[in-house]
């Protein structure tokens, strides 16, 4: 079971790497934050898998923190771009 | 291999499929707002399946509760994130259109 969980974590790591490769190839601002969300969810899943595979319940706490931080990334993105918009389109 | 182990492996394998589908959608979908569908739904469903699969292997109810809390928190942050990104991207797109109109 441990080998299976580690393989699953490796697949997710490759998945996150592909999203990051996509992120450096695009130019629009919104396109940069989309793969970040995907990487955030991948990180949470990897930590859950490693927590079970390596028998480290503390990794679940780290996954918890990553779930909170995943919500802050788009908040910072929206906050920055909101101030860049002209005042007539700020809703 | 027990029944619980088989259920864990099946659920985690299905979750991995959804994660890979999310990445394929991110790369292949033509529109930024369509790509938002891929990242906001597919990978969170994959996370749900993986958390459910791992819950069968948990040593006690405390671990199951923590898996559940991580899952709920990830879902809530995904909803907030999708709404914020969608709203901002829509307004930026509207801005771009207006700029093109003034240039013409």
Backbone of each chain as ProteinMPNN parsed JSONL, in Angstrom:
{"seq_chain_A": "XXXXXXXXXXXXXXXXXXXXXXXXXXXXXXXXXXXXXXXXXXXXXXXXXXXXXXXXXXXXXXXXXXXXXXXXXXXXXXXXXXXXXXXXXXX", "coords_chain_A": {"N_chain_A": [[0.826, -1.209, 0.0], [2.008, 1.19, 0.779], [3.835, 1.653, -1.305], [2.074, 2.051, -3.408], [0.769, 4.426, -2.591], [2.926, 6.219, -2.579], [3.586, 6.184, -5.308], [1.26, 7.341, -6.333], [1.514, 9.905, -5.207], [3.777, 10.729, -6.575], [2.819, 10.833, -9.201], [1.031, 12.953, -8.921], [2.843, 14.972, -8.349], [4.232, 15.195, -10.781], [2.08, 16.036, -12.28], [1.585, 18.574, -11.13], [3.968, 19.773, -11.896], [3.657, 19.898, -14.675], [1.567, 21.773, -14.831], [2.913, 24.022, -13.844], [4.837, 24.335, -15.824], [3.155, 25.058, -17.868], [2.386, 27.517, -16.823], [4.622, 29.23, -17.017], [4.692, 29.634, -19.682], [2.619, 31.219, -20.604], [1.154, 34.547, -20.999], [-0.879, 36.371, -20.142], [-2.307, 37.952, -17.211], [-4.33, 36.694, -15.688], [-4.004, 34.132, -16.521], [-1.827, 33.265, -15.175], [-2.525, 32.823, -12.555], [-4.32, 30.765, -12.569], [-3.0, 28.144, -13.026], [-1.638, 28.172, -10.591], [-3.63, 27.74, -8.707], [-4.288, 25.121, -9.327], [-1.863, 23.85, -8.708], [-1.885, 24.335, -5.977], [-4.042, 22.72, -5.057], [-3.015, 20.253, -5.838], [-0.806, 20.113, -4.136], [-2.021, 19.872, -1.623], [-3.27, 17.362, -1.916], [-1.007, 15.738, -2.317], [0.261, 15.996, 0.167], [-1.656, 14.8, 1.831], [-1.519, 12.158, 0.876], [1.188, 11.509, 1.424], [1.17, 11.728, 4.164], [-0.26, 9.481, 4.943], [1.282, 7.46, 3.738], [3.846, 7.673, 4.892], [3.234, 7.523, 7.495], [2.829, 9.828, 9.1], [1.055, 11.792, 10.918], [1.217, 14.539, 11.304], [1.597, 15.735, 8.866], [-0.919, 16.166, 7.9], [-1.734, 18.465, 9.229], [-0.098, 20.316, 7.964], [-1.16, 20.173, 5.402], [-3.604, 21.312, 5.948], [-2.831, 23.988, 6.459], [-1.89, 24.646, 3.925], [-4.291, 24.552, 2.547], [-5.549, 26.811, 3.549], [-3.758, 28.799, 2.668], [-4.057, 28.519, -0.071], [-6.376, 29.884, -0.59], [-5.616, 32.472, -0.238], [-3.961, 33.24, -2.343], [-5.483, 33.838, -4.833], [-6.847, 35.949, -3.72], [-4.904, 37.949, -3.267], [-4.207, 38.316, -5.923], [-6.64, 39.3, -7.081], [-6.945, 41.606, -5.57], [-4.705, 43.192, -6.262], [-5.099, 43.583, -9.04], [-7.522, 44.866, -9.05], [-7.083, 47.465, -8.15], [-5.722, 48.406, -10.272], [-7.549, 48.767, -12.252], [-9.542, 51.195, -14.064], [-11.492, 53.691, -12.313], [-14.178, 53.659, -13.018], [-14.932, 51.089, -13.652], [-14.748, 49.624, -11.33], [-16.293, 47.37, -9.415]], "CA_chain_A": [[0.0, 0.0, 0.0], [2.892, 2.359, 0.825], [4.373, 1.903, -2.646], [1.002, 2.626, -4.235], [0.539, 5.817, -2.193], [4.066, 7.009, -3.042], [3.446, 6.345, -6.76], [0.198, 8.324, -6.562], [2.073, 11.214, -4.902], [4.698, 11.08, -7.665], [1.986, 11.23, -10.348], [0.512, 14.297, -8.643], [3.967, 15.901, -8.451], [4.441, 15.427, -12.211], [0.917, 16.819, -12.703], [1.832, 19.955, -10.729], [5.05, 20.294, -12.721], [3.113, 20.233, -15.996], [0.842, 23.037, -14.688], [3.891, 25.11, -13.712], [5.415, 24.526, -17.153], [2.153, 25.835, -18.592], [2.314, 28.864, -16.263], [5.708, 30.09, -17.497], [4.577, 29.828, -21.131], [1.541, 32.136, -20.974], [1.51, 35.928, -20.679], [-1.944, 37.13, -19.489], [-2.195, 37.877, -15.749], [-5.268, 35.708, -15.151], [-3.518, 32.796, -16.87], [-0.788, 32.848, -14.236], [-3.073, 32.433, -11.265], [-5.071, 29.502, -12.724], [-2.185, 26.972, -12.666], [-1.288, 28.22, -9.168], [-4.711, 27.074, -7.974], [-4.153, 23.675, -9.557], [-0.709, 23.401, -7.929], [-2.283, 24.339, -4.572], [-4.831, 21.513, -4.784], [-2.09, 19.119, -5.953], [0.022, 20.054, -2.927], [-2.836, 19.337, -0.532], [-3.453, 15.921, -2.137], [0.29, 15.065, -2.094], [0.505, 15.928, 1.614], [-2.545, 13.78, 2.391], [-0.992, 10.844, 0.521], [2.44, 11.262, 2.145], [0.844, 11.558, 5.575], [-0.631, 8.077, 5.142], [2.349, 6.554, 3.307], [4.984, 7.725, 5.805], [2.693, 7.42, 8.846], [3.117, 11.095, 9.782], [-0.211, 12.551, 10.983], [1.464, 15.98, 11.306], [1.496, 16.249, 7.501], [-2.298, 16.623, 7.702], [-1.791, 19.858, 9.666], [0.517, 21.131, 6.917], [-2.158, 20.235, 4.33], [-4.59, 22.289, 6.419], [-2.287, 25.331, 6.242], [-1.864, 24.874, 2.481], [-5.662, 24.834, 2.101], [-5.82, 28.216, 3.86], [-2.933, 29.648, 1.805], [-4.571, 28.441, -1.438], [-7.417, 30.898, -0.744], [-5.036, 33.814, -0.195], [-3.324, 33.573, -3.613], [-6.37, 34.606, -5.71], [-7.23, 37.2, -3.046], [-3.857, 38.909, -3.59], [-4.318, 38.594, -7.366], [-7.796, 40.165, -7.336], [-6.706, 42.895, -4.914], [-3.747, 43.972, -7.06], [-5.638, 43.984, -10.344], [-8.667, 45.741, -8.828], [-6.606, 48.853, -8.055], [-5.191, 48.815, -11.574], [-8.659, 49.096, -13.144], [-10.065, 52.552, -13.922], [-12.48, 53.71, -11.228], [-15.562, 53.455, -13.473], [-15.277, 49.667, -13.749], [-14.588, 48.937, -10.045], [-17.591, 47.003, -8.845]], "C_chain_A": [[0.863, 1.263, 0.0], [3.436, 2.694, -0.557], [3.314, 2.536, -3.542], [0.788, 4.104, -3.902], [1.679, 6.712, -2.669], [3.996, 7.236, -4.553], [2.388, 7.388, -7.078], [0.716, 9.73, -6.293], [3.016, 11.668, -6.01], [3.925, 11.533, -8.895], [1.467, 12.65, -10.144], [1.62, 15.337, -8.756], [4.254, 16.231, -9.917], [3.308, 16.305, -12.758], [1.121, 18.295, -12.365], [2.944, 20.577, -11.563], [4.569, 20.695, -14.102], [2.35, 21.562, -15.925], [1.816, 24.211, -14.586], [4.566, 25.398, -15.049], [4.464, 25.357, -18.016], [2.17, 27.302, -18.129], [3.409, 29.757, -16.83], [5.584, 30.353, -18.994], [3.506, 30.824, -21.527], [1.886, 33.539, -20.487], [0.429, 36.677, -19.922], [-1.904, 36.897, -17.973], [-3.091, 36.791, -15.176], [-4.782, 34.288, -15.431], [-2.453, 32.319, -15.9], [-1.37, 32.306, -12.946], [-3.866, 31.123, -11.362], [-4.208, 28.281, -12.409], [-1.782, 26.98, -11.203], [-2.355, 27.535, -8.331], [-4.589, 25.555, -8.086], [-2.99, 23.114, -8.741], [-1.063, 23.353, -6.45], [-3.076, 23.084, -4.213], [-3.967, 20.259, -4.861], [-1.273, 18.967, -4.685], [-0.754, 19.458, -1.772], [-2.974, 17.817, -0.681], [-2.161, 15.161, -1.881], [0.547, 14.927, -0.601], [-0.393, 14.898, 2.277], [-1.996, 12.38, 2.127], [0.271, 10.517, 1.314], [2.175, 11.037, 3.623], [0.492, 10.103, 5.88], [0.535, 7.144, 4.821], [3.491, 6.517, 4.305], [4.545, 7.692, 7.268], [3.047, 8.652, 9.692], [1.825, 11.914, 9.848], [-0.003, 14.063, 10.944], [1.361, 16.569, 9.905], [0.075, 16.721, 7.194], [-2.451, 18.084, 8.132], [-1.2, 20.787, 8.602], [-0.455, 21.271, 5.746], [-3.24, 21.258, 4.669], [-4.119, 23.707, 6.129], [-2.254, 25.651, 4.751], [-3.266, 25.191, 1.954], [-6.027, 26.283, 2.408], [-5.057, 29.121, 2.902], [-3.448, 29.637, 0.369], [-5.665, 29.471, -1.664], [-6.822, 32.298, -0.789], [-4.426, 34.225, -1.535], [-4.266, 34.348, -4.546], [-6.831, 35.907, -5.069], [-6.205, 38.284, -3.369], [-3.933, 39.303, -5.06], [-5.436, 39.584, -7.646], [-7.565, 41.55, -6.744], [-5.78, 43.766, -5.746], [-4.39, 44.482, -8.34], [-6.803, 44.959, -10.174], [-8.215, 47.197, -8.802], [-6.047, 49.333, -9.376], [-6.302, 49.21, -12.54], [-9.022, 50.572, -13.004], [-11.254, 52.559, -12.972], [-13.882, 53.389, -11.725], [-15.919, 51.974, -13.536], [-15.021, 48.93, -12.446], [-15.945, 48.655, -9.449], [-17.355, 45.979, -7.767]], "O_chain_A": [[0.544, 2.257, -0.652], [3.496, 3.861, -0.944], [3.607, 3.435, -4.33], [0.642, 4.935, -4.799], [1.441, 7.835, -3.112], [4.301, 8.326, -5.036], [2.572, 8.219, -7.967], [0.409, 10.656, -7.044], [3.054, 12.85, -6.35], [4.314, 12.494, -9.559], [1.462, 13.455, -11.075], [1.376, 16.457, -9.205], [4.489, 17.388, -10.265], [3.534, 17.192, -13.581], [0.868, 19.167, -13.196], [2.884, 21.758, -11.904], [5.01, 21.706, -14.649], [2.458, 22.386, -16.832], [1.58, 25.27, -15.169], [4.837, 26.553, -15.377], [4.884, 26.226, -18.779], [1.992, 28.214, -18.936], [3.158, 30.932, -17.101], [6.295, 31.205, -19.527], [3.474, 31.247, -22.682], [2.79, 33.715, -19.67], [0.759, 37.552, -19.121], [-1.529, 35.823, -17.503], [-2.678, 36.048, -14.286], [-5.096, 33.356, -14.69], [-2.193, 31.12, -15.799], [-0.781, 31.431, -12.312], [-4.064, 30.445, -10.354], [-4.621, 27.446, -11.604], [-1.599, 25.915, -10.614], [-2.044, 26.837, -7.366], [-4.756, 24.816, -7.116], [-3.102, 22.039, -8.151], [-0.615, 22.459, -5.732], [-2.817, 22.455, -3.187], [-4.138, 19.325, -4.079], [-1.06, 17.855, -4.203], [-0.227, 18.636, -1.022], [-2.819, 17.074, 0.289], [-2.183, 14.074, -1.303], [0.995, 13.877, -0.14], [0.043, 14.192, 3.187], [-1.996, 11.523, 3.011], [0.425, 9.404, 1.816], [2.867, 10.249, 4.268], [0.878, 9.557, 6.913], [0.762, 6.16, 5.525], [4.058, 5.453, 4.551], [5.371, 7.815, 8.172], [3.497, 8.536, 10.832], [1.532, 12.661, 8.914], [-0.923, 14.803, 10.595], [1.073, 17.756, 9.752], [-0.122, 17.576, 6.33], [-3.185, 18.851, 7.509], [-1.708, 21.882, 8.361], [-0.571, 22.347, 5.159], [-3.728, 21.977, 3.796], [-4.881, 24.533, 5.625], [-2.55, 26.775, 4.346], [-3.421, 25.994, 1.033], [-6.733, 26.922, 1.627], [-5.611, 30.088, 2.38], [-3.299, 30.629, -0.345], [-5.878, 29.9, -2.798], [-7.447, 33.217, -1.318], [-4.37, 35.415, -1.847], [-3.891, 35.423, -5.015], [-7.167, 36.862, -5.77], [-6.577, 39.409, -3.706], [-3.75, 40.469, -5.409], [-5.239, 40.577, -8.345], [-7.945, 42.556, -7.344], [-6.041, 44.956, -5.919], [-4.255, 45.654, -8.692], [-7.049, 45.787, -11.051], [-8.881, 48.066, -9.365], [-5.909, 50.537, -9.589], [-6.053, 49.899, -13.528], [-8.831, 51.149, -11.933], [-11.949, 51.551, -12.837], [-14.706, 52.898, -10.954], [-17.1, 51.631, -13.478], [-15.069, 47.7, -12.44], [-16.661, 49.565, -9.032], [-18.306, 45.515, -7.138]]}, "seq_chain_B": "XXXXXXXXXXXXXXXXXXXXXXXXXXXXXXXXXXXXXXXXXXXXXXXXXXXXXXXXXXXXXXXXXXXXXXXXXXXXXXXXXXXXXXXXXXXXXXXXXXXXXXXX", "coords_chain_B": {"N_chain_B": [[-4.759, -8.66, 0.409], [-7.145, -6.513, 1.685], [-10.702, -5.723, 1.61], [-11.015, -3.04, 2.199], [-8.511, -1.977, 1.498], [-8.583, -2.393, -1.278], [-10.706, -0.695, -1.932], [-9.576, 1.78, -1.227], [-7.426, 1.925, -3.071], [-8.82, 1.947, -5.512], [-10.351, 4.323, -5.272], [-8.33, 6.273, -4.998], [-6.977, 5.962, -7.416], [-9.007, 6.767, -9.185], [-9.237, 9.414, -8.321], [-6.724, 10.42, -9.111], [-7.052, 10.305, -11.866], [-8.928, 12.359, -12.221], [-7.419, 14.56, -11.415], [-5.456, 14.576, -13.437], [-7.123, 15.018, -15.601], [-7.925, 17.612, -15.01], [-5.526, 19.046, -15.414], [-5.09, 18.545, -18.124], [-7.335, 19.849, -19.137], [-6.688, 22.454, -18.404], [-4.592, 22.953, -20.122], [-5.622, 22.464, -22.673], [-8.13, 23.733, -23.063], [-9.816, 26.398, -24.779], [-10.51, 28.993, -23.868], [-10.006, 31.514, -21.328], [-11.95, 31.574, -19.258], [-13.183, 29.145, -19.61], [-11.089, 27.487, -18.947], [-11.033, 28.009, -16.273], [-13.166, 26.492, -15.351], [-12.041, 23.928, -15.586], [-9.983, 23.957, -13.641], [-11.335, 24.582, -11.306], [-13.205, 22.633, -10.761], [-12.545, 19.918, -11.589], [-10.088, 19.18, -10.277], [-10.716, 19.521, -7.621], [-12.69, 17.65, -7.223], [-11.145, 15.401, -7.612], [-9.496, 15.647, -5.369], [-11.404, 15.227, -3.379], [-12.024, 12.502, -3.845], [-9.544, 11.308, -3.285], [-9.178, 11.996, -0.587], [-11.351, 10.652, 0.522], [-10.644, 8.019, -0.126], [-8.308, 7.76, 1.425], [-9.402, 7.964, 3.937], [-10.381, 5.46, 4.494], [-8.121, 4.121, 5.288], [-7.436, 5.241, 7.666], [-6.209, 5.517, 11.064], [-7.725, 6.243, 13.273], [-10.742, 7.926, 14.432], [-10.096, 10.585, 14.699], [-8.217, 11.15, 12.709], [-9.8, 10.774, 10.447], [-11.621, 12.851, 10.838], [-9.909, 15.038, 10.575], [-9.056, 14.758, 7.924], [-11.529, 15.206, 6.715], [-11.96, 17.876, 7.477], [-9.832, 19.178, 6.172], [-10.599, 18.684, 3.56], [-13.101, 20.067, 3.39], [-12.22, 22.684, 3.856], [-10.516, 23.053, 1.66], [-12.396, 22.903, -0.409], [-14.002, 25.143, 0.166], [-12.133, 27.236, -0.095], [-11.578, 26.915, -2.773], [-13.977, 27.671, -3.966], [-14.135, 30.405, -3.267], [-11.798, 31.285, -4.536], [-12.305, 30.688, -7.258], [-14.48, 32.388, -7.744], [-13.325, 34.95, -7.289], [-11.254, 35.039, -9.205], [-12.719, 34.724, -11.564], [-14.406, 37.009, -11.502], [-12.502, 39.117, -11.564], [-11.109, 38.535, -13.943], [-13.155, 38.813, -15.791], [-13.764, 41.549, -15.602], [-11.309, 42.633, -16.391], [-11.254, 41.752, -19.01], [-13.437, 43.144, -20.066], [-12.373, 45.71, -19.854], [-10.248, 45.556, -21.708], [-11.714, 45.262, -24.09], [-13.012, 47.745, -24.234], [-10.821, 49.45, -24.525], [-9.933, 48.661, -27.041], [-12.051, 49.542, -28.575], [-11.834, 52.357, -28.335], [-9.447, 52.757, -29.623], [-10.085, 52.065, -32.226]], "CA_chain_B": [[-5.344, -7.308, 0.317], [-8.51, -6.496, 2.189], [-11.665, -4.956, 0.828], [-10.75, -1.612, 2.414], [-7.353, -1.611, 0.673], [-9.027, -2.312, -2.675], [-11.502, 0.536, -2.082], [-8.636, 2.909, -1.206], [-6.684, 1.999, -4.336], [-9.729, 2.34, -6.591], [-10.725, 5.736, -5.12], [-7.177, 7.135, -5.27], [-6.727, 5.923, -8.863], [-10.007, 7.628, -9.822], [-8.864, 10.797, -8.013], [-5.597, 10.801, -9.968], [-7.595, 10.556, -13.206], [-9.55, 13.674, -12.25], [-6.339, 15.556, -11.38], [-4.841, 14.645, -14.764], [-8.11, 15.655, -16.476], [-7.872, 19.048, -14.755], [-4.352, 19.619, -16.071], [-5.328, 18.5, -19.578], [-8.273, 20.935, -19.43], [-5.967, 23.728, -18.28], [-3.723, 23.158, -21.282], [-6.302, 22.323, -23.959], [-9.332, 24.553, -23.247], [-9.424, 27.565, -25.566], [-10.89, 30.293, -23.302], [-9.593, 31.561, -19.904], [-13.048, 31.245, -18.347], [-13.383, 27.693, -19.717], [-10.015, 26.861, -18.168], [-11.407, 28.126, -14.861], [-13.98, 25.307, -15.052], [-11.174, 22.755, -15.417], [-9.222, 23.96, -12.387], [-12.173, 24.757, -10.115], [-14.064, 21.478, -10.488], [-11.959, 18.585, -11.752], [-9.084, 18.797, -9.288], [-11.314, 19.432, -6.288], [-13.339, 16.347, -7.13], [-10.064, 14.452, -7.396], [-9.089, 15.732, -3.956], [-12.447, 14.563, -2.592], [-11.881, 11.049, -3.976], [-8.323, 10.871, -2.598], [-9.419, 12.095, 0.854], [-12.256, 9.549, 0.888], [-9.874, 6.785, -0.166], [-7.392, 7.693, 2.569], [-10.175, 7.83, 5.176], [-10.522, 4.023, 4.769], [-6.879, 3.637, 5.887], [-7.106, 6.024, 8.858], [-6.069, 4.735, 12.298], [-8.779, 6.572, 14.232], [-11.714, 8.9, 13.95], [-9.472, 11.91, 14.669], [-7.615, 11.323, 11.374], [-10.906, 10.942, 9.494], [-12.155, 14.2, 11.023], [-8.978, 16.021, 10.028], [-9.175, 14.648, 6.461], [-12.781, 15.868, 6.345], [-11.801, 19.328, 7.611], [-8.975, 19.641, 5.075], [-11.406, 18.635, 2.33], [-14.075, 21.166, 3.409], [-11.495, 23.943, 3.72], [-10.057, 23.149, 0.276], [-13.559, 23.205, -1.253], [-14.425, 26.531, 0.381], [-11.16, 28.149, -0.69], [-11.706, 26.824, -4.234], [-15.135, 28.473, -4.367], [-13.741, 31.813, -3.171], [-10.794, 31.552, -5.549], [-12.925, 30.691, -8.583], [-15.294, 33.598, -7.869], [-12.456, 36.123, -7.39], [-10.543, 35.028, -10.483], [-13.709, 34.947, -12.614], [-14.835, 38.404, -11.45], [-11.414, 39.982, -12.0], [-10.814, 38.282, -15.355], [-14.256, 39.372, -16.583], [-13.605, 43.006, -15.656], [-10.135, 42.952, -17.206], [-11.617, 41.536, -20.406], [-14.25, 44.284, -20.453], [-11.466, 46.847, -20.036], [-9.529, 45.384, -22.966], [-12.634, 45.539, -25.191], [-13.239, 49.192, -24.334], [-9.609, 50.068, -25.07], [-9.9, 48.413, -28.479], [-13.042, 50.411, -29.211], [-11.339, 53.727, -28.437], [-8.384, 52.79, -30.64], [-10.705, 52.091, -33.551]], "C_chain_B": [[-6.806, -7.35, 0.751], [-9.412, -5.677, 1.27], [-11.394, -3.459, 0.96], [-9.561, -1.139, 1.578], [-7.758, -1.449, -0.787], [-9.828, -1.038, -2.909], [-10.591, 1.76, -2.105], [-7.936, 3.055, -2.548], [-7.588, 2.465, -5.473], [-10.058, 3.829, -6.498], [-9.552, 6.658, -5.446], [-6.853, 7.138, -6.755], [-7.736, 6.8, -9.602], [-9.688, 9.099, -9.562], [-7.723, 11.283, -8.885], [-6.078, 11.104, -11.378], [-8.189, 11.95, -13.285], [-8.5, 14.787, -12.205], [-5.72, 15.717, -12.767], [-5.804, 15.312, -15.745], [-8.102, 17.169, -16.272], [-6.695, 19.697, -15.452], [-4.522, 19.625, -17.584], [-6.287, 19.619, -19.969], [-7.591, 22.28, -19.384], [-5.151, 24.011, -19.53], [-4.535, 23.243, -22.568], [-7.482, 23.265, -24.149], [-8.964, 25.896, -23.881], [-9.586, 28.901, -24.839], [-10.449, 30.345, -21.837], [-10.719, 31.166, -18.949], [-13.414, 29.762, -18.445], [-12.32, 26.959, -18.923], [-10.312, 26.936, -16.681], [-12.297, 26.958, -14.43], [-13.09, 24.123, -14.725], [-10.496, 22.783, -14.058], [-10.141, 24.006, -11.18], [-12.945, 23.489, -9.774], [-13.293, 20.174, -10.484], [-11.007, 18.254, -10.616], [-9.667, 18.739, -7.884], [-12.105, 18.144, -6.111], [-12.297, 15.247, -6.937], [-9.593, 14.447, -5.961], [-10.112, 15.054, -3.058], [-12.267, 13.045, -2.63], [-10.659, 10.546, -3.215], [-8.527, 10.915, -1.086], [-10.334, 10.97, 1.326], [-11.518, 8.219, 0.901], [-8.951, 6.647, 1.03], [-8.142, 7.508, 3.876], [-10.367, 6.357, 5.525], [-9.282, 3.462, 5.449], [-6.584, 4.275, 7.229], [-7.091, 5.146, 10.105], [-7.196, 5.036, 13.279], [-9.697, 7.631, 13.666], [-11.134, 10.313, 13.88], [-8.868, 12.182, 13.291], [-8.712, 11.555, 10.336], [-11.474, 12.357, 9.596], [-11.225, 15.237, 10.407], [-8.974, 15.979, 8.501], [-10.417, 15.388, 5.981], [-12.633, 17.388, 6.409], [-10.928, 19.908, 6.501], [-9.774, 19.704, 3.781], [-12.39, 19.814, 2.284], [-13.38, 22.505, 3.192], [-11.017, 24.134, 2.28], [-11.224, 23.495, -0.648], [-13.967, 24.666, -1.095], [-13.442, 27.506, -0.247], [-11.226, 28.083, -2.209], [-12.876, 27.665, -4.727], [-14.778, 29.956, -4.367], [-12.782, 32.166, -4.3], [-11.427, 31.647, -6.933], [-13.739, 31.96, -8.78], [-14.407, 34.823, -8.081], [-11.773, 36.183, -8.758], [-11.519, 35.339, -11.613], [-14.084, 36.424, -12.683], [-13.754, 39.326, -12.014], [-11.134, 39.795, -13.49], [-11.897, 38.884, -16.242], [-14.105, 40.881, -16.709], [-12.398, 43.397, -16.495], [-10.471, 42.792, -18.689], [-12.47, 42.687, -20.91], [-13.397, 45.505, -20.709], [-10.758, 46.747, -21.372], [-10.429, 45.731, -24.152], [-12.825, 47.033, -25.371], [-12.016, 49.893, -24.923], [-9.541, 49.866, -26.577], [-10.883, 49.325, -29.196], [-12.505, 51.829, -29.367], [-10.235, 53.815, -29.476], [-9.006, 52.857, -32.025], [-11.34, 53.445, -33.789]], "O_chain_B": [[-7.597, -8.137, 0.232], [-8.969, -5.044, 0.312], [-11.517, -2.703, -0.004], [-9.587, -0.044, 1.016], [-7.342, -0.504, -1.457], [-9.671, -0.375, -3.934], [-10.799, 2.675, -2.902], [-7.854, 4.151, -3.103], [-7.181, 3.28, -6.301], [-10.05, 4.529, -7.511], [-9.732, 7.694, -6.086], [-6.496, 8.177, -7.31], [-7.368, 7.503, -10.543], [-9.841, 9.937, -10.45], [-7.738, 12.422, -9.352], [-5.59, 12.033, -12.02], [-7.997, 12.656, -14.275], [-8.649, 15.82, -12.858], [-5.484, 16.835, -13.226], [-5.381, 16.074, -16.614], [-8.253, 17.928, -17.229], [-6.832, 20.778, -16.024], [-4.146, 20.588, -18.252], [-6.098, 20.27, -20.997], [-7.863, 23.151, -20.21], [-5.026, 25.16, -19.953], [-4.185, 24.009, -23.466], [-7.821, 23.581, -25.289], [-7.922, 26.468, -23.562], [-8.874, 29.854, -25.155], [-10.506, 29.322, -21.155], [-10.473, 30.499, -17.943], [-13.9, 29.181, -17.475], [-12.598, 25.935, -18.298], [-9.912, 26.062, -15.912], [-12.206, 26.486, -13.297], [-13.314, 23.404, -13.751], [-10.43, 21.757, -13.381], [-9.768, 23.512, -10.116], [-13.305, 23.284, -8.615], [-13.356, 19.407, -9.523], [-11.092, 17.17, -10.039], [-9.171, 17.992, -7.041], [-12.191, 17.604, -5.008], [-12.522, 14.286, -6.201], [-9.321, 13.391, -5.39], [-9.748, 14.384, -2.092], [-12.343, 12.377, -1.599], [-10.711, 9.495, -2.576], [-8.11, 10.001, -0.375], [-10.126, 10.4, 2.398], [-11.715, 7.393, 1.792], [-8.815, 5.561, 1.593], [-7.592, 6.956, 4.83], [-10.502, 6.015, 6.699], [-9.366, 2.435, 6.122], [-5.605, 3.914, 7.882], [-7.839, 4.174, 10.209], [-7.585, 4.156, 14.047], [-9.472, 8.163, 12.579], [-11.609, 11.145, 13.107], [-8.981, 13.288, 12.763], [-8.583, 12.411, 9.461], [-11.774, 12.988, 8.583], [-11.682, 16.2, 9.792], [-8.9, 17.02, 7.849], [-10.38, 16.103, 4.979], [-13.107, 18.105, 5.527], [-11.22, 20.972, 5.956], [-9.648, 20.651, 3.005], [-12.502, 20.485, 1.258], [-13.868, 23.356, 2.449], [-11.099, 25.236, 1.737], [-11.064, 24.293, -1.571], [-14.246, 25.351, -2.079], [-13.851, 28.491, -0.862], [-10.961, 29.082, -2.878], [-12.788, 28.299, -5.778], [-15.068, 30.678, -5.321], [-12.923, 33.205, -4.944], [-11.13, 32.568, -7.695], [-13.703, 32.555, -9.858], [-14.691, 35.648, -8.949], [-11.72, 37.239, -9.39], [-11.204, 36.116, -12.514], [-14.088, 37.025, -13.757], [-14.037, 40.201, -12.832], [-10.943, 40.769, -14.218], [-11.603, 39.405, -17.318], [-14.295, 41.438, -17.791], [-12.449, 44.382, -17.232], [-10.035, 43.586, -19.523], [-12.278, 43.165, -22.028], [-13.643, 46.256, -21.652], [-10.669, 47.735, -22.101], [-10.0, 46.396, -25.095], [-12.806, 47.542, -26.492], [-12.152, 50.818, -25.724], [-9.145, 50.77, -27.312], [-10.599, 49.823, -30.286], [-12.695, 52.447, -30.415], [-10.097, 54.84, -30.144], [-8.54, 53.595, -32.893], [-11.919, 53.676, -34.851]]}, "name": "protein", "num_of_chains": 2, "seq": "XXXXXXXXXXXXXXXXXXXXXXXXXXXXXXXXXXXXXXXXXXXXXXXXXXXXXXXXXXXXXXXXXXXXXXXXXXXXXXXXXXXXXXXXXXXXXXXXXXXXXXXXXXXXXXXXXXXXXXXXXXXXXXXXXXXXXXXXXXXXXXXXXXXXXXXXXXXXXXXXXXXXXXXXXXXXXXXXXXXXXXXXXXXXXXXXXXX"}
